[in-house]
Amino acid sequence: MPDLIRKSVFVKARDVSIEVEYRLNFGGERSCGYIKVIKGKPKEDEEQYELYMELLECGLSITDLDRAVDTVRREIEEGKLDVEF
């Protein structure tokens, strides 16, 4: 299993992408990753504008990470998290 998790989830209804980067098996007093929301789909040659960002504490499992992403996606779809630009 890789120590660095990277993934992107596109929420078509709101035209935003949820990007996740997290380092597993890393201890410390700082954050070990983030969840951020950007407008549209990610493009490698362009700088992306962050609509939302959440730092993730160290010590999460993959299940905890997936749960956090699902929570952000659900809040976007329900309109609880404002991602309008």
C-alpha beads as a LAMMPS data file, in Angstrom:
LAMMPS data file: protein, C-alpha beads

85 atoms
84 bonds

1 atom types
1 bond types

-500.0 500.0 xlo xhi
-500.0 500.0 ylo yhi
-500.0 500.0 zlo zhi

Masses

1 110.0

Atoms # bond

1 1 1 0.000 0.000 0.000
2 1 1 1.422 3.411 -0.913
3 1 1 2.132 5.918 1.828
4 1 1 0.927 8.893 -0.236
5 1 1 -2.721 8.904 -1.296
6 1 1 -3.802 11.234 -4.108
7 1 1 -7.203 11.238 -5.695
8 1 1 -9.697 13.503 -7.362
9 1 1 -13.502 13.281 -7.386
10 1 1 -15.593 15.333 -9.831
11 1 1 -19.008 16.570 -8.639
12 1 1 -20.831 17.147 -11.910
13 1 1 -23.910 18.805 -10.372
14 1 1 -21.784 21.695 -9.022
15 1 1 -18.950 21.579 -11.613
16 1 1 -16.248 21.239 -8.959
17 1 1 -13.524 18.712 -8.194
18 1 1 -12.541 17.476 -4.764
19 1 1 -8.803 16.817 -4.595
20 1 1 -7.232 14.840 -1.774
21 1 1 -3.607 14.368 -0.808
22 1 1 -2.753 12.497 2.377
23 1 1 0.341 10.841 3.828
24 1 1 -0.421 7.597 5.660
25 1 1 1.711 6.225 8.481
26 1 1 3.175 9.614 9.330
27 1 1 3.163 10.948 12.854
28 1 1 3.640 14.408 14.121
29 1 1 1.988 17.472 15.484
30 1 1 1.106 18.894 12.089
31 1 1 -1.373 18.023 9.381
32 1 1 -0.695 15.090 7.087
33 1 1 -2.780 16.174 4.122
34 1 1 -5.704 18.122 2.790
35 1 1 -9.014 18.071 0.993
36 1 1 -9.513 20.963 -1.392
37 1 1 -12.287 21.922 -3.767
38 1 1 -11.529 23.564 -7.112
39 1 1 -13.764 24.835 -9.906
40 1 1 -14.195 22.425 -12.820
41 1 1 -11.861 19.549 -13.585
42 1 1 -8.146 19.816 -12.735
43 1 1 -5.839 20.904 -15.561
44 1 1 -2.118 20.321 -15.177
45 1 1 -1.009 23.344 -17.205
46 1 1 -3.212 25.851 -15.359
47 1 1 -3.207 27.127 -11.788
48 1 1 -6.401 26.118 -10.003
49 1 1 -8.442 28.444 -7.815
50 1 1 -9.288 26.871 -4.460
51 1 1 -12.881 27.338 -3.376
52 1 1 -12.441 25.425 -0.118
53 1 1 -9.616 23.714 1.751
54 1 1 -9.550 21.539 4.849
55 1 1 -6.381 20.281 6.533
56 1 1 -6.416 16.682 7.733
57 1 1 -4.883 15.508 10.986
58 1 1 -2.324 12.723 11.090
59 1 1 -3.298 9.182 11.978
60 1 1 -6.296 8.703 9.698
61 1 1 -6.928 5.355 8.038
62 1 1 -8.015 4.999 4.418
63 1 1 -11.564 4.424 5.681
64 1 1 -11.446 7.670 7.699
65 1 1 -10.082 9.502 4.656
66 1 1 -12.842 8.165 2.388
67 1 1 -15.425 9.143 4.998
68 1 1 -14.056 12.713 5.108
69 1 1 -14.204 12.988 1.300
70 1 1 -17.769 11.628 1.269
71 1 1 -18.766 14.208 3.881
72 1 1 -17.367 17.082 1.793
73 1 1 -19.057 15.727 -1.354
74 1 1 -22.406 15.370 0.439
75 1 1 -22.157 18.915 1.852
76 1 1 -21.451 20.273 -1.643
77 1 1 -24.351 18.367 -3.213
78 1 1 -26.764 19.463 -0.451
79 1 1 -25.649 23.103 -0.703
80 1 1 -24.297 23.207 2.861
81 1 1 -20.799 24.025 1.598
82 1 1 -20.797 27.109 -0.627
83 1 1 -18.580 26.476 -3.650
84 1 1 -20.002 29.101 -6.001
85 1 1 -17.408 31.276 -7.691

Bonds

1 1 1 2
2 1 2 3
3 1 3 4
4 1 4 5
5 1 5 6
6 1 6 7
7 1 7 8
8 1 8 9
9 1 9 10
10 1 10 11
11 1 11 12
12 1 12 13
13 1 13 14
14 1 14 15
15 1 15 16
16 1 16 17
17 1 17 18
18 1 18 19
19 1 19 20
20 1 20 21
21 1 21 22
22 1 22 23
23 1 23 24
24 1 24 25
25 1 25 26
26 1 26 27
27 1 27 28
28 1 28 29
29 1 29 30
30 1 30 31
31 1 31 32
32 1 32 33
33 1 33 34
34 1 34 35
35 1 35 36
36 1 36 37
37 1 37 38
38 1 38 39
39 1 39 40
40 1 40 41
41 1 41 42
42 1 42 43
43 1 43 44
44 1 44 45
45 1 45 46
46 1 46 47
47 1 47 48
48 1 48 49
49 1 49 50
50 1 50 51
51 1 51 52
52 1 52 53
53 1 53 54
54 1 54 55
55 1 55 56
56 1 56 57
57 1 57 58
58 1 58 59
59 1 59 60
60 1 60 61
61 1 61 62
62 1 62 63
63 1 63 64
64 1 64 65
65 1 65 66
66 1 66 67
67 1 67 68
68 1 68 69
69 1 69 70
70 1 70 71
71 1 71 72
72 1 72 73
73 1 73 74
74 1 74 75
75 1 75 76
76 1 76 77
77 1 77 78
78 1 78 79
79 1 79 80
80 1 80 81
81 1 81 82
82 1 82 83
83 1 83 84
84 1 84 85
